[in-house]
Amino acid sequence: MTASERKLLWHSIALGAVLIGVVVMLDYAGYLDGPERLLNDLRMRHNQRFNAPPTDRIVHVDIDDATLDVVGAWPWARTKLALMTDEMRRAGARAIAFDVLFIEPQSPRLPEAFDQVYQLRQGLENQDNAARTLIDDDMNFARSTEQAGNVHLAMAFTTYEPPSPSDQTIITTLLKDPEQSTPQIVEALRARGFATDALGLTDESMIRWKKRALFDRILAELTKGEPPFDDPGTTVHDAVNALRKRILPGQGALTTPLVRILKREYPRARSVRDIEELSRRMDETTPPLRRMQYDFPPLPQLSRVIAGGGFVNYLPEVDGIVRRVPLLIKEGPHIYSQLGLLLACHQIGVDPKELQITEDAVTLPRKGQPDIRIPVHTETTDDQQTATVIHIPFFGGAEWETMYDPHRKDRRQQLPMVKIWEIIETEIRIHENNRLADDAIGSLWTLLDPDRLKEIEANPLPINDVPRRLSRIDGAIKEAKDWYDALKGIPREEWNAYLAELPDDTERQNHHLFIAAYEALPHIRDQAPQLVEQAAMMRADLHKLLNENSVLVGWTSTGRMDMYATPLHPIFPGAMAHGVVFNAIMNGEFLRRAPEWIAYVLSIIFGLVTTLCVVSLSPLKSGFFALALALGYFALNGILLFDYLNAIVDIAAPLATVGTVWSITTLYRFVVEIAERARITSRFRSYVDPVLVDYVIESEDPVTEGKVQELTVVFTDLTGFTSISEKLQEKTVNLLSEYLEQMVPIIRAHHGYVNKFLGDGIMFFYGAPRPNTNHGPDAVVTALEMCARLKEFNETLVMRDLPEVAMRVGINSGNMVVGDSGPLDASDYTVLGDAVNLSARLESANK
């Protein structure tokens, strides 16, 4: 290995090491996060061979387009939701979660057909009075939620933004006295050294601070648990009046803007207080959970009766794709669970307050069974540490509809909500059929026995009582048969005459109704058991689906806002994402994030291996090796680490290291080798004629075997140069170089090849290595120009007090052998033969 080769070797290794360091630093600084996200998505899409089968303990009840077409446009009257919650409870659902925000109260409304179904279920006996009462949908939904005892509602939070020093001063001041005016707040800020002009405080801008201060004060009063707030029977009006006396004593009985804010914030604070009662409190062992702040808690009517409230926020991603979620967050000292985690806890019988929380795991303790340990990690997002983060283990293909049923054979785990509503509709049809039966029975007894009719009207059957109504139908038909047969047996003319003899139109109408009722009752009677059986079958089917399973109700309809992009799906319902978290907890399919240092170590190893390949192999071979290394790692990472071991190990940094090290180091060596080649070529041109250098470089086989060609060879020599050399001694070399510098360009200008320098003589020939059919004339012209240039050279000699010199020239054309002469490692490209010898003798003959 030559010195230049050793230098290139060590420089390449050093460059590779520097590049490795650069890639690792870029990865540490987060510049490779974008490629890492893309590669992670690709890995998740194509590596699901070893996934455990999805759990069968969850059923998604979808509010889809078909449901909206049948049930009606959103928002529905919440009594409808109450009815469907009752059906899910009766079907044996272990837990029910609504990924729907219930934040606005619904106004009272007039009853509809489905309201009677609800009233009967709740045991309202006076149906006529109930039908005249306005419907309180929120109360009905709350009642059914409380009866179920297993309903969890979604809560929306927003990212906590710490207040600035001036904002904190405003909040603290208003917390002490919310009735302070804007000028008083400005004075308080000035007293603490703030430039109030820059803040631009006005009465309008102070509203948001007063809302926040009043909310915090209300929440603090509720937290004390003192009368009247500790009494569940306290009305909103009484609670607001009590709060006004405590917090806003200066407002009196007037409805001022502050009082209106108080009235608006009380329900929200009431909801938050109820939710806080269900939450767990932070302690000194709790890792740094993501801090959020309340945005949309449920209505207070609902927050009092739900089993739990779960947050539905995800961690923000710069590309908008949902990949990670914290299992737990905090608001103040209170800890809240993610909705999917909350549902899983209820499913397996774990109290969310008993979760064991550490920096690397959230553990669900189970009595008599192994605990469920969920691997988590801590990361920094939005400048705050966020613990208990998991990578959501999405599964299935690009169509979320086939997550639980990839072969589209049985979608039992995705149930359109309209299927539950159809049970209620069938019950409504039963009521309508019973109402028709009552009307028909009344029409029969009007003619048969008016006293009997009065008795029936005095003892009405419940609208949902089918068995006793069937008995009444059978009795009425039996009693009316003879009358009907008699009336139907009257000829038409006599029938018309009979009707004409009746005293009034009412009697005539009663006869028509009698006949119509008698003919309709058999069909009404047949419909009743069929509808009852149909409802029973639908409830039995629903029981098979929901019994002992968790139910997650959410949006899947077109155009809803609760849709997200995931690594697998361009559009994915939020409720389905909570279901993925539930699925991971139930079947143990957790993704475990490997420590970051593993990616750094792999990057260093791969970089060094790639560097050694670059310095040891040809660019093509090292390129194939680098490509194989990168593809092999990508496959190993996806199939073994990610799919089989459920481990998330970074891909981007090792692959970037391989690609960067190979490409830049190879390019560096290529540039260095080109430069070295140019240097050697340039140096070589000073020892060998450039024509031969170019020929050797361009030739695939630089070895030139001897061959006979017709060429012209020239020998020149100087006379009188010996006396000059004796006079100049060692300076003779410089003078000779000056002479040759003037003669060689002339030779090359006429396509001559300078073969060798013979002291002060020159041997050159024409016609090789580059073919030249005009080699003879070119040689003669060259000799003449050299003689002319010699005259100029002699003038310089005279000026330096040196004798003039003369040139002898021998030129001969003929066949001669041209090619490499000598061993391979010391060959000389020259001409041989008698024609060459003759040229040399011609030059000598000029003495």
HUFENTA-V428181 format. One record per pair of residues at least 24 apart in sequence whose C-alpha atoms are under 10 Angstrom apart, sorted by the first residue. I is the first residue (numbers start at 1). J is the second residue. Records with the same first field share a line. If there is no record, write none. Layout:
# HUFENTA-V428181
I: J / J
This chain:
# HUFENTA-V428181
4: 673 / 676
5: 673
8: 615 / 668 / 669 / 672 / 673
9: 611 / 612 / 614 / 615 / 616 / 669
10: 615
11: 615 / 665 / 668 / 669
12: 611 / 612 / 614 / 615 / 661 / 664 / 665 / 666 / 668 / 669
13: 608 / 610 / 611 / 612 / 614 / 615 / 661 / 665
14: 611 / 665
15: 611 / 661 / 664 / 665 / 668
16: 604 / 607 / 608 / 609 / 610 / 611 / 612 / 614 / 657 / 658 / 660 / 661 / 662 / 664 / 665 / 666
17: 604 / 607 / 608 / 611 / 661
18: 607 / 661
19: 604 / 607 / 611 / 657 / 658 / 660 / 661 / 662 / 664 / 665
20: 600 / 603 / 604 / 605 / 606 / 607 / 608 / 611 / 653 / 654 / 656 / 657 / 658 / 660 / 661
21: 600 / 603 / 604 / 607 / 657
22: 657 / 660
23: 600 / 603 / 604 / 607 / 652 / 653 / 654 / 655 / 656 / 657 / 658 / 660 / 661
24: 597 / 599 / 600 / 601 / 603 / 604 / 653 / 654 / 656 / 657
25: 600 / 653
26: 653
27: 596 / 599 / 600 / 603 / 650 / 652 / 653 / 654 / 656
28: 596 / 597 / 599 / 600 / 653
31: 653
32: 650 / 651 / 652 / 653 / 656
33: 650 / 652 / 653
34: 318 / 319 / 652
35: 651 / 652 / 653 / 656
36: 650 / 651 / 652 / 653
37: 317 / 319 / 321 / 323 / 567 / 650 / 651 / 652
38: 567 / 652
39: 567 / 634 / 638 / 650 / 651 / 652
40: 323 / 567 / 638 / 642 / 648 / 649 / 650 / 651 / 652
41: 321 / 323 / 566 / 567 / 568
42: 567 / 568 / 638
43: 567 / 634 / 635 / 637 / 638 / 639 / 642 / 643 / 648 / 651
44: 393 / 394 / 395 / 396 / 567 / 568 / 638 / 642 / 643
45: 394 / 395 / 396 / 397 / 398 / 567 / 568 / 569 / 638
46: 396 / 397 / 568 / 638 / 639 / 643
47: 395 / 635 / 637 / 638 / 639 / 640 / 642 / 643 / 644
48: 394 / 395 / 396 / 397 / 638 / 639 / 642 / 643 / 644
49: 639 / 643 / 644
50: 639 / 640 / 642 / 643 / 644 / 645 / 646
51: 393 / 395 / 396 / 587 / 589 / 643 / 644 / 646
52: 395 / 583 / 584 / 587 / 588 / 589
53: 395 / 404 / 583 / 587 / 589
54: 395 / 396 / 403 / 404 / 405 / 580 / 583 / 584 / 586 / 587 / 589
55: 404 / 413 / 579 / 580 / 582 / 583 / 584 / 585 / 586 / 587 / 588
56: 404 / 412 / 413 / 545 / 549 / 550 / 583 / 586 / 587
57: 94 / 344 / 347 / 413 / 545 / 546 / 547 / 548 / 549 / 550 / 551 / 582 / 583 / 586 / 587
58: 93 / 94 / 95 / 96 / 343 / 344 / 347 / 412 / 413 / 414 / 545 / 546 / 548 / 549 / 550 / 551 / 552 / 579 / 580 / 582 / 583 / 586
59: 93 / 96 / 404 / 411 / 412 / 413 / 414 / 415 / 545 / 546 / 549 / 550 / 551 / 552 / 553 / 579
60: 97 / 411 / 412 / 413 / 414 / 415 / 416 / 417 / 546 / 550 / 551 / 552 / 553 / 554 / 555 / 556 / 575 / 576 / 579
61: 96 / 97 / 98 / 412 / 413 / 414 / 415 / 416 / 417 / 418 / 419 / 420 / 551 / 552 / 553 / 554 / 555 / 556 / 575
62: 414 / 415 / 416 / 417 / 418 / 419 / 552 / 553 / 554 / 555 / 556 / 557 / 573 / 575 / 576
63: 415 / 416 / 417 / 418 / 553 / 554 / 555 / 556 / 557 / 558
64: 415 / 416 / 417 / 418 / 554 / 555 / 556 / 557 / 558 / 560
65: 416 / 418 / 555 / 556 / 557 / 558 / 559
66: 416 / 417 / 418 / 419 / 557
67: 416 / 417 / 418 / 419 / 420 / 421 / 422 / 557
68: 417 / 418 / 557
69: 418
70: 417 / 418 / 421 / 422
71: 417 / 418 / 421 / 422 / 425
75: 106
76: 106 / 137
77: 106 / 107 / 108 / 109 / 115 / 135 / 136 / 137 / 138 / 140 / 141
78: 102 / 105 / 106 / 136 / 137 / 138 / 139 / 140 / 141 / 142
79: 114 / 115 / 117 / 118 / 119 / 135 / 136 / 137 / 138 / 139 / 140 / 141 / 142 / 143 / 144
80: 114 / 115 / 117 / 118 / 137 / 140 / 141 / 421 / 424
81: 137 / 138 / 140 / 141 / 142 / 144 / 145 / 421
82: 118 / 137 / 138 / 139 / 140 / 141 / 142 / 143 / 144 / 145 / 148
83: 114 / 115 / 117 / 118 / 121 / 140 / 141 / 144 / 420 / 421 / 423 / 424
84: 141 / 144 / 417 / 418 / 419 / 420 / 421 / 422 / 423 / 424
85: 141 / 144 / 145 / 147 / 148 / 151 / 420
86: 118 / 121 / 141 / 143 / 144 / 145 / 147 / 148
87: 148 / 420 / 421 / 423 / 424 / 539 / 542 / 543
88: 148 / 420 / 539 / 542 / 543 / 545 / 546 / 547 / 550 / 551
89: 144 / 145 / 147 / 148 / 149 / 150 / 151 / 543 / 546 / 547
90: 148 / 539 / 542 / 543 / 546 / 547
91: 539 / 540 / 541 / 542 / 543 / 544 / 545 / 546 / 547 / 548 / 549
92: 148 / 542 / 543 / 544 / 545 / 546 / 547 / 548 / 549 / 550
93: 148 / 150 / 151 / 347 / 542 / 543 / 545 / 546 / 547 / 548 / 549 / 550 / 551
94: 148 / 149 / 150 / 151 / 343 / 346 / 347 / 348 / 349 / 546 / 547 / 548 / 549 / 550 / 551
95: 148 / 149 / 150 / 151 / 152 / 307 / 342 / 343 / 344 / 345 / 346 / 347 / 546 / 547 / 548 / 549 / 550 / 551 / 552
96: 145 / 148 / 149 / 150 / 151 / 152 / 153 / 307 / 343 / 346 / 347 / 546 / 549 / 550 / 551 / 552 / 553
97: 150 / 151 / 152 / 153 / 154 / 306 / 307 / 308 / 309 / 310 / 339 / 340 / 342 / 343 / 550 / 551 / 552 / 553 / 554 / 575
98: 151 / 152 / 153 / 154 / 155 / 309 / 310 / 339 / 551 / 552 / 553 / 554 / 555 / 575
99: 152 / 153 / 154 / 155 / 310 / 311 / 312 / 339 / 340 / 552 / 553 / 554 / 555 / 562 / 574 / 575 / 576 / 578
100: 153 / 154 / 155 / 156 / 298 / 312 / 553 / 554 / 555 / 562 / 575
101: 153 / 154 / 155 / 156 / 296 / 297 / 298 / 299 / 312
102: 138 / 153 / 154 / 155 / 296 / 297 / 298 / 299 / 300 / 302 / 303
103: 155 / 156 / 267 / 268 / 271 / 295 / 296 / 297 / 298 / 299 / 300 / 302
104: 138 / 296 / 298 / 299
105: 136 / 137 / 138 / 139 / 298 / 299 / 300 / 301
106: 135 / 136 / 137 / 138 / 139
107: 134 / 135 / 136 / 137 / 138
108: 133 / 134 / 135 / 136 / 137 / 138
109: 133 / 134 / 135 / 136 / 137
110: 134 / 135 / 136
111: 135 / 136
113: 425 / 428 / 429 / 431 / 432
114: 424 / 425 / 427 / 428 / 431
115: 140 / 428
116: 428 / 431 / 463 / 464
117: 424 / 425 / 427 / 428 / 431 / 463 / 464
118: 144 / 424
120: 462 / 463 / 464
121: 464
125: 462
126: 462
127: 462 / 463
138: 299 / 300 / 301 / 302
139: 301 / 302
140: 301
141: 301 / 302
142: 299 / 300 / 301 / 302 / 303 / 304 / 305 / 306
143: 301 / 302 / 305
144: 302 / 305
145: 302 / 303 / 304 / 305 / 306 / 307
146: 302 / 304 / 305 / 306 / 307
147: 305 / 306
148: 305 / 306 / 307
149: 305 / 306 / 307 / 308
150: 305 / 306 / 307 / 308 / 343 / 346 / 347 / 550
151: 302 / 305 / 306 / 307 / 308 / 309 / 343 / 346 / 551 / 552
152: 302 / 303 / 305 / 306 / 307 / 308 / 309 / 310 / 339 / 342 / 343 / 346 / 552
153: 297 / 298 / 302 / 303 / 306 / 307 / 308 / 309 / 310 / 311 / 312 / 339 / 342 / 553
154: 296 / 297 / 298 / 308 / 309 / 310 / 311 / 312 / 313 / 338 / 339
155: 275 / 294 / 295 / 296 / 297 / 298 / 308 / 309 / 310 / 311 / 312 / 313 / 336 / 338 / 339
156: 292 / 293 / 294 / 295 / 296 / 297 / 298 / 309 / 310 / 311 / 312 / 313
157: 291 / 292 / 293 / 294 / 295 / 296 / 297 / 311 / 312 / 313 / 329 / 331
158: 291 / 292 / 293 / 294 / 295 / 296 / 313
159: 290 / 291 / 292 / 293 / 294 / 295 / 313 / 315 / 382
160: 290 / 291 / 292 / 293 / 294 / 330 / 331 / 382 / 384
161: 291 / 292 / 293 / 382
162: 291
165: 189 / 194
166: 190 / 192 / 193 / 194 / 195 / 196 / 199
167: 199 / 209
168: 209
169: 194
170: 206 / 209 / 210 / 213
171: 209 / 210 / 212 / 213 / 214 / 216
172: 213
173: 213
174: 209 / 210 / 211 / 212 / 213 / 214 / 217
175: 209 / 210 / 212 / 213 / 214 / 215 / 216 / 217 / 247
176: 213 / 217 / 247
177: 210 / 213 / 214 / 217 / 247 / 248
178: 209 / 210 / 211 / 212 / 213 / 214 / 217 / 247 / 248 / 258
179: 210 / 214 / 247 / 248 / 249 / 250 / 251 / 258
180: 210
181: 206
182: 206 / 207
207: 257 / 258 / 261
208: 261
210: 258 / 261 / 262
211: 258 / 261 / 262 / 264 / 265
212: 261 / 265
214: 243 / 247 / 248 / 258 / 259 / 261 / 262 / 263 / 265 / 266 / 269
215: 261 / 262 / 264 / 265 / 266 / 267 / 268 / 269 / 270
216: 265 / 269
217: 243 / 246 / 247 / 262 / 266 / 269
218: 243 / 244 / 246 / 247 / 262 / 265 / 266 / 267 / 268 / 269 / 270 / 273
219: 265 / 266 / 268 / 269 / 270 / 271 / 272 / 273
220: 269 / 273
221: 246 / 247 / 269
222: 266 / 269 / 270 / 272 / 273 / 274
223: 269 / 270 / 273 / 274 / 276 / 277
229: 270
232: 304
236: 263 / 266 / 267 / 270
237: 263
239: 263 / 266
240: 264 / 265 / 266 / 267
266: 300
267: 297 / 298 / 299 / 300 / 301
268: 294 / 295 / 296 / 297 / 298 / 299 / 300
269: 294 / 297 / 299 / 300
270: 297 / 298 / 299 / 300 / 301 / 303 / 304
271: 296 / 297 / 298 / 299 / 300 / 301 / 302 / 303 / 304
272: 296 / 297 / 298 / 299 / 300 / 303 / 304
273: 297 / 300 / 303 / 304
274: 298 / 300 / 301 / 302 / 303 / 304 / 305 / 306 / 308 / 309
275: 300 / 302 / 303 / 304 / 305 / 306 / 307 / 308 / 309 / 310 / 334 / 336
276: 303 / 308 / 309 / 331 / 333 / 334 / 335 / 336
277: 303 / 304 / 308 / 334
278: 303 / 304 / 306 / 307 / 308 / 309 / 334 / 335 / 336 / 352 / 353
279: 308 / 309 / 310 / 330 / 333 / 334 / 335 / 336 / 337 / 352 / 353
280: 330 / 333 / 334 / 335 / 336 / 337 / 352 / 353 / 354 / 355
281: 330 / 331 / 332 / 333 / 334 / 335 / 336 / 353
282: 330 / 331 / 332 / 333 / 334 / 335
283: 333 / 334
285: 356 / 357 / 358 / 359
286: 335 / 356 / 357 / 358 / 359 / 387
287: 357 / 358 / 359 / 360 / 378 / 385 / 386 / 387 / 388
288: 329 / 330 / 358 / 359 / 378 / 379 / 384 / 385 / 386 / 387 / 388
289: 326 / 327 / 328 / 329 / 330 / 331 / 335 / 336 / 359 / 378 / 384 / 385 / 386 / 387 / 388 / 389
290: 315 / 326 / 327 / 328 / 329 / 330 / 331 / 335 / 378 / 379 / 380 / 381 / 382 / 384 / 385 / 386 / 387 / 388 / 389
291: 328 / 329 / 330 / 331 / 332 / 333 / 334 / 335 / 384 / 385 / 386
292: 329 / 330 / 331 / 332 / 336
293: 329 / 330 / 331 / 332
294: 331 / 332
307: 342 / 346
308: 336 / 337 / 339 / 342 / 343 / 346 / 352
309: 336 / 337 / 338 / 339 / 342 / 343
310: 336 / 337 / 338 / 339 / 340 / 341 / 342 / 343
311: 336 / 337 / 338 / 339 / 340 / 341 / 342
312: 337 / 338 / 339 / 340 / 574 / 575 / 577 / 578
313: 338 / 339 / 574
314: 338 / 574 / 577
315: 381 / 382 / 386 / 389
316: 381 / 382
317: 381
319: 565
320: 564 / 565 / 566
321: 564 / 565 / 566 / 567 / 568 / 569 / 570 / 571
322: 391 / 392 / 564 / 565 / 566 / 567 / 569 / 572 / 574 / 577
323: 390 / 391 / 392 / 393 / 394 / 565 / 566 / 567 / 577
324: 389 / 390 / 391 / 392 / 393 / 566
325: 386 / 388 / 389 / 390 / 391 / 392 / 577 / 578 / 581
326: 376 / 377 / 378 / 386 / 387 / 388 / 389 / 390 / 391 / 392
327: 362 / 374 / 376 / 387 / 388 / 389 / 390 / 581
328: 357 / 362 / 386 / 387 / 388 / 389
329: 386 / 387 / 388 / 389
338: 578 / 581 / 582
339: 552 / 575 / 577 / 578 / 579 / 581 / 582
340: 552 / 575 / 576 / 577 / 578 / 579 / 580 / 581 / 582 / 583 / 584 / 585
341: 578 / 579 / 581 / 582 / 583 / 584 / 585 / 586
342: 578 / 582
343: 550 / 551 / 552 / 578 / 579 / 581 / 582
344: 550 / 579 / 581 / 582 / 583 / 584 / 585 / 586
345: 582 / 585 / 586
346: 550
347: 548 / 549 / 550 / 551 / 582 / 586
348: 550 / 586
357: 387 / 388
358: 387 / 388
359: 386 / 387 / 388 / 389
360: 387 / 388 / 389 / 592 / 593
361: 387 / 388 / 389 / 390
362: 388 / 389
364: 585
372: 585 / 586 / 587 / 588
373: 585 / 588 / 590
374: 584 / 585 / 588 / 589 / 590 / 591 / 592
375: 590 / 591 / 592 / 593
376: 590 / 591 / 592 / 593
377: 592 / 593 / 594 / 595
389: 593
390: 581 / 590 / 591 / 592 / 593
391: 581 / 590 / 591 / 592 / 593 / 648
392: 566 / 567 / 577 / 578 / 580 / 581 / 584 / 589 / 590 / 591
393: 567 / 577 / 580 / 581 / 583 / 584 / 589 / 590 / 591 / 646
394: 566 / 567 / 568 / 569 / 576 / 577 / 579 / 580 / 581 / 583 / 584 / 589
395: 567 / 568 / 569 / 580 / 583
396: 568 / 569
397: 568 / 569
398: 566 / 567 / 568 / 569 / 570 / 571 / 572
399: 568 / 569 / 570 / 571 / 572
400: 568 / 569 / 570 / 571 / 572 / 573 / 576
401: 556 / 572 / 576
403: 576 / 580
412: 542 / 544 / 545 / 546
413: 545 / 546 / 551
414: 545 / 551 / 552 / 553 / 576
415: 542 / 545 / 551 / 553
416: 553 / 556
417: 553 / 554
419: 538 / 542
420: 538 / 539 / 542
422: 535 / 538
423: 534 / 535 / 536 / 537 / 538 / 539 / 542
424: 535
425: 535
426: 531 / 532 / 534 / 535 / 536 / 538
427: 464 / 531 / 532 / 534 / 535
428: 463 / 464 / 531
429: 527 / 528 / 531 / 532
430: 463 / 464 / 465 / 466 / 527 / 528 / 529 / 530 / 531 / 532 / 535
431: 462 / 463 / 464 / 465 / 466 / 528 / 531
432: 463 / 464 / 528
433: 463 / 464 / 466 / 523 / 524 / 525 / 527 / 528 / 531
434: 461 / 462 / 463 / 464 / 465 / 466 / 469 / 470 / 524 / 525 / 527 / 528
435: 463 / 464 / 469 / 524
436: 517 / 520 / 521 / 524
437: 469 / 470 / 472 / 473 / 517 / 520 / 521 / 522 / 523 / 524 / 525 / 528
438: 463 / 469 / 472 / 473 / 521
439: 513 / 517 / 521
440: 473 / 476 / 513 / 514 / 515 / 516 / 517 / 518 / 519 / 520 / 521 / 524
441: 469 / 472 / 473 / 474 / 475 / 476 / 477 / 480 / 514 / 517 / 518 / 521
442: 476 / 513 / 514 / 517
443: 476 / 509 / 510 / 511 / 512 / 513 / 514 / 515 / 516 / 517 / 518
444: 476 / 477 / 479 / 480 / 483 / 484 / 510 / 511 / 513 / 514 / 515 / 516 / 517 / 518 / 521
445: 476 / 479 / 480 / 514
446: 507 / 510 / 511 / 513 / 514
447: 480 / 483 / 507 / 510 / 511 / 513 / 514
448: 476 / 479 / 480 / 483 / 514
449: 479
464: 532
466: 525 / 528 / 529 / 532
467: 528 / 529
469: 525 / 528
470: 521 / 524 / 525 / 526 / 528 / 529
471: 525
473: 518 / 521 / 522 / 524 / 525
474: 521 / 522 / 525
476: 518 / 521
477: 517 / 518 / 519 / 521 / 522
480: 514 / 515 / 518
481: 518
483: 514 / 515 / 518
484: 511 / 514 / 515 / 516 / 518 / 519
485: 515
487: 511 / 514 / 515
488: 515
550: 579 / 582
551: 579
552: 576 / 578 / 579 / 582
554: 578
589: 645 / 646
590: 645 / 646 / 647
591: 642 / 643 / 645 / 646 / 647 / 648
592: 641 / 642 / 645 / 646 / 647 / 648 / 649
593: 642 / 646 / 647 / 648 / 649 / 650
594: 641 / 646 / 647 / 648 / 649 / 650
595: 648 / 649 / 650
596: 649 / 650
597: 649 / 650
598: 649 / 650
599: 649 / 650 / 651 / 652 / 653 / 654
600: 650 / 653 / 654 / 657
601: 654
602: 633 / 649 / 650 / 651 / 653 / 654 / 655 / 657
603: 650 / 651 / 652 / 653 / 654 / 655 / 656 / 657 / 658
604: 653 / 654 / 657 / 658
605: 654 / 657 / 658
606: 630 / 633 / 653 / 654 / 655 / 656 / 657 / 658 / 659 / 661
607: 654 / 655 / 656 / 657 / 658 / 659 / 660 / 661 / 662
608: 657 / 658 / 661
609: 658 / 661 / 662
610: 657 / 658 / 659 / 660 / 661 / 662 / 665
611: 658 / 661 / 662 / 665 / 666
612: 662
613: 662
614: 661 / 662 / 663 / 665 / 666 / 669
615: 662 / 665 / 666 / 669
618: 666
619: 662 / 663 / 665 / 666 / 667 / 669 / 670
620: 666
622: 662 / 666
623: 658 / 659 / 662 / 663 / 666
625: 662
626: 655 / 658 / 659 / 661 / 662 / 663
627: 655 / 658 / 659 / 662
629: 654 / 655 / 658
630: 654 / 655 / 656 / 657 / 658 / 659
631: 655
687: 756
688: 753 / 754 / 755 / 756 / 828 / 829
689: 744 / 748 / 752 / 753 / 754 / 755 / 756 / 764
690: 748 / 753 / 754
691: 748 / 751 / 752 / 753 / 754 / 768 / 769 / 770
692: 753 / 754 / 755 / 768 / 769 / 770 / 829
694: 769
695: 769 / 770
696: 769
702: 820
703: 819 / 820 / 824 / 827 / 829
704: 769 / 818 / 819 / 820 / 821 / 827 / 829
705: 817 / 818 / 819 / 820 / 821 / 829
706: 816 / 817 / 818 / 819 / 820 / 821 / 829 / 830 / 831 / 832
707: 815 / 816 / 817 / 818 / 819 / 820 / 831
708: 814 / 815 / 816 / 817 / 818 / 819 / 831 / 832 / 833
709: 767 / 768 / 771 / 814 / 815 / 816 / 817 / 818 / 831
710: 766 / 767 / 768 / 773 / 775 / 776 / 813 / 814 / 815 / 816 / 817 / 818 / 835
711: 765 / 766 / 767 / 768 / 771 / 772 / 773 / 774 / 775 / 776 / 812 / 813 / 814 / 815 / 816 / 817 / 818 / 831 / 835 / 836
712: 752 / 764 / 765 / 766 / 767 / 768 / 774 / 775 / 776 / 777 / 778 / 779 / 780 / 811 / 812 / 813 / 814 / 815 / 816 / 831 / 835 / 836 / 839
713: 752 / 753 / 755 / 763 / 764 / 765 / 766 / 767 / 775 / 776 / 779 / 810 / 811 / 812 / 813 / 814 / 816 / 831 / 832 / 835 / 836 / 837 / 838 / 839 / 840
714: 752 / 754 / 755 / 762 / 763 / 764 / 765 / 766 / 776 / 779 / 780 / 782 / 783 / 809 / 810 / 811 / 812 / 813 / 836 / 839 / 840 / 842 / 843
715: 756 / 757 / 758 / 761 / 762 / 763 / 764 / 765 / 783 / 808 / 809 / 810 / 811 / 812 / 836 / 837 / 839 / 840 / 841 / 842 / 843 / 844
716: 757 / 758 / 760 / 761 / 762 / 763 / 764 / 783 / 786 / 807 / 808 / 809 / 810 / 811 / 839 / 840 / 842 / 843 / 844
717: 757 / 758 / 759 / 760 / 761 / 762 / 763 / 805 / 806 / 807 / 808 / 809 / 810 / 843 / 844 / 846 / 847
718: 759 / 760 / 761 / 762 / 790 / 805 / 806 / 807 / 808 / 809
719: 760 / 761 / 804 / 805 / 806 / 807 / 808 / 846 / 847
720: 803 / 804 / 805 / 806 / 807
721: 760 / 802 / 803 / 804 / 805 / 806 / 807
722: 760 / 805
723: 802 / 803 / 805
724: 797 / 802 / 803 / 804 / 805
727: 802
728: 802
733: 759 / 760
735: 797
736: 760 / 761
738: 793
739: 789 / 790 / 793 / 794
742: 786 / 789 / 790 / 792 / 793
743: 782 / 783 / 785 / 786 / 787 / 789 / 790
744: 782 / 786
745: 782 / 786
746: 781 / 782 / 783 / 785 / 786 / 789
747: 778 / 779 / 781 / 782 / 783 / 785 / 786
748: 782
749: 778 / 782
750: 774 / 775 / 777 / 778 / 779 / 780 / 781 / 782
751: 775 / 778 / 779 / 782
752: 778 / 779 / 782
753: 830
754: 830
755: 828 / 829 / 830 / 831
756: 828 / 829 / 830
760: 807
761: 807 / 808 / 809
762: 809
763: 810 / 830 / 831 / 836 / 839 / 840
764: 811 / 830 / 831
765: 811 / 812 / 813 / 830 / 831 / 836
766: 813
767: 818
768: 818 / 819 / 829 / 830 / 831
769: 818 / 819 / 829 / 830
775: 813
776: 811 / 812 / 813 / 814
779: 811 / 812 / 813
780: 809 / 810 / 811 / 812
783: 807 / 808 / 809 / 810 / 811
784: 809
807: 843 / 846 / 847
808: 842 / 843 / 844 / 845 / 846 / 847
809: 839 / 840 / 841 / 842 / 843 / 844 / 845 / 846
810: 836 / 838 / 839 / 840 / 841 / 842 / 843 / 844 / 845 / 846
811: 835 / 836 / 838 / 839 / 840 / 841 / 842 / 843
812: 836 / 837 / 838 / 839 / 840 / 842 / 843
813: 838 / 839
814: 838 / 839
